């Protein structure tokens, strides 16, 4: 029983890492589910290498924060490069709409949402609008990096 739990925990850890890169698949929550299975698997096996409840709760908090930041960071990056609220909202809406079309849709949706938001609602010229859209793209990449770091670290906890 405990071996099966650990095997499923490792599988969820791997799927979580993939989900950090592939939009539409919630990587950190899946990795946390793997961590939870590893917690129970090690308890059943009564091994000396247990994951503490505190560790589990800290990783739950980190998972929640990272999942929320994944949607907020592109809008913040858009604002950092001079984008307006219209560009930030466009980036967030575009990313959410883009989830329907998986990886390419989410990235393109964020970029196009920021661009359209700046051009149409922010009434900016194409150059600054494009710069804001690039900021949104950089935000998506930063969010992906944070998710990847989080899921790989959880995978290390699952394995070791």
N, C-alpha and C positions, 0 to 999 in steps of 0.2 A: 504494500500500500504506500509506504513512504517513498519507495523508489519511483513508483508511478507519479506521485505528486511532484517529486524533484524533476523527473523527465518533462512533465507538463509545464513546470515552472521554467525550465530552460527553453522549451518551445515558445512559451509566451514571451520570454525575454528576447528571443530572436525576432519574433513577430513585432515586438515593441520597437526594436531597433529599426526594422524595415519601415514601420509606421512613422518613425521620425522623419524619414525621407519622403515617403509616399503620402501626399496629402489625402485626406479622407479616411485614413486609418489612424486612430488615436494612439500614437506610440507610447507616451508616458503612462497613460492609464493601463494599457495592456501590460507594460513592463511591471507596473505596480501589482497587477493581478498575479504575475509570475512571482514577484517577491512575496506576496501573501501565500501562494501555494508552497513556496520554499519554506516559509515560516512554519506552516502546518506540517509539511513533510519532515522537517528536522525535529519537530516536537514529537511526532509519532515514532521516529527512529531513535529518539532519545540520544541524539548525537551531542557531543560537546560543542559543536559549532552551530549554535543557535542564533537566530536573528531575534533581537529583543523587540518587545512591544513598542518601546520608545522609538527604536529605529524605524519600525514599520509606520508609526504615526508621523514621524518627521518626513519620511519619504512620501507619505500621503499628502502632507502639506506642500512639499516641493512639487509633487505631481500636479496638484491643483493650481499652484502659482504658475508653473511652466505652461500648463494648458491655457490658462487665461492670457498669459503674456504672448503666446503664439498668435493671438488675434489682435493684441494691442500694439505690439512692437512695429509692425508695418506702418500703422497710422502715426506712431511717434517718430519714426524715421522720416516719414513724409514731411512732418512739421519741422524736423531738425534741418532739412535742406531748403527750407523756405516755403514749403507748401502751406496752404491755408486749411481752415477747418473743412472746406469743401473737398479738398484733396484727401485729407485724412479719412473723412467719412466715405468718400468714393473708394479708397483703398480697402477699407474694412468691408463695405458692402460688396465690392467686386470680388474680394477673397471668399466671402460667404457664398455668393452666387457661383463662383468658380469651383467650389467643392463638388458640384454636380458633375463636372468634367474631369475630376481627378487631378493629378499632379500639374499638368499643363494648364488646366482651367483655373486652378487656384492661383498659380503664379501670374498667369496672364490676366486673370480677373482683378487681382490686386493692382497690377501695373495699369491696366486699362481703366479701372475704376478711379484711380488717382488722376490719371491723365484727363479723363472725361470730367471728373469733378472740378479740376482746375480750369479746364477750358470753358465748360458750360456754366458752372455755378460760381466759380471763383473769378471768372472773366479775365483770365490771364492769357498772355501771349503763349504761342507754342513752345518756345525755348524754356521759360521757367516751368511750364506745365510738364514738359518732358523731364526736367530735372527733379521735380516732385515725384513723378512716376518712378524714376530710377531710385529715389530714396525709398519708396514703397517696396521695390524689388529687393533692395539691400536689407530692408526690414524682414522680408520673408526669409531671406538667406540667414540672417542673424537668428531668427526664431527657430529655423531648422537646426542650426548649430547648437542652440541651447537644448533643444529636444534631444538631439543626438548625444550630447554630453551626459544628459540626465539618464537616458535609457541605457547607455553603455555602462555607466556607473552602477545602475541597478542590476544590470546583468552580472557585473563583478560580484555584487553582494549575493546574487542567486547562486553563482558557481562556487564562490569561496566562502 
